[in-house]
């Protein structure tokens, strides 16, 4: 009986040793294989572009859809960046101008009266005439100096407004019904004259672009950016816009270009760039960088690299990028 029990124990121990060796062999085999999703196979084409092969059934599971790009003629837009101006300096300058105008009108009338009386020799001395003339000239210089400050600081268009129109503008800015933003285009982006229009994107409200009501060339150069600067008047009826808030703008030029429009859902960001997945075959997709790409309200306007008739992924692009990233994961030791 003891011999039979010993024999069974030996057989069991041998079996455990065999199972252990098989498990270790299996583990070693697993360590040699990269972690790749069963839904996709990732490789590279002859040009080095990433290719993802994914079966039609798997495409349906992840909801992948494609669309054919169509030709588009788009107005060329130039990017610009800046901030919302504080209206208080403009308000003070406008108030000082009103006071200076009133003082000038009064001293002008006094000088004219003194000059007429002196000419008629009616109880006005030369000294009185000189005092009236000095007061008039002093008020005139002060008024002209304030006018020049207005032109230099806020542009000729605002400086040319009459007192009533300028007062209405200041009132709208102070009450924040409107906002005045200063934006600057990067060096090298030269516009011929003022832009034809501008879409403005306020920080924190980028999904609600605003349209500039008026565009004026800024009277001075931004010392930090050195590019062309513009003043944009925008309505603040959609959301409050506080002074100092960062904004970006798309300045419409008079030039047009041919290209394709890529929807935002088709674009993925990776390694600091924008990419799309082009349909190479019905079950193979290639990742391509889109550059240069102009972001518009309708999507990304692309003039190079993508042609009309190209089919790209518009739903599921982020999933394809995730599958691609999974293939690059290597197991740790």
Secondary structure as UniProt FT lines:
FT   HELIX           2..31
FT   TURN            38..39
FT   STRAND          40..44
FT   TURN            46..47
FT   STRAND          50..54
FT   HELIX           56..62
FT   STRAND          65..68
FT   STRAND          71..84
FT   HELIX           88..119
FT   TURN            120..121
FT   HELIX           126..154
FT   HELIX           156..159
FT   HELIX           163..174
FT   TURN            175..176
FT   STRAND          178..185
FT   TURN            187..188
FT   STRAND          197..202
FT   TURN            203..204
FT   TURN            206..207
FT   STRAND          210..217
FT   TURN            223..225
FT   STRAND          229..235
FT   TURN            243..244
FT   STRAND          246..262
FT   HELIX           264..266
FT   STRAND          268..270
FT   TURN            271..272
FT   STRAND          273..281
FT   TURN            282..283
FT   STRAND          284..289
FT   STRAND          293..296
FT   TURN            297..298
FT   STRAND          299..302
FT   TURN            308..309
FT   STRAND          311..315
FT   HELIX           317..327
//
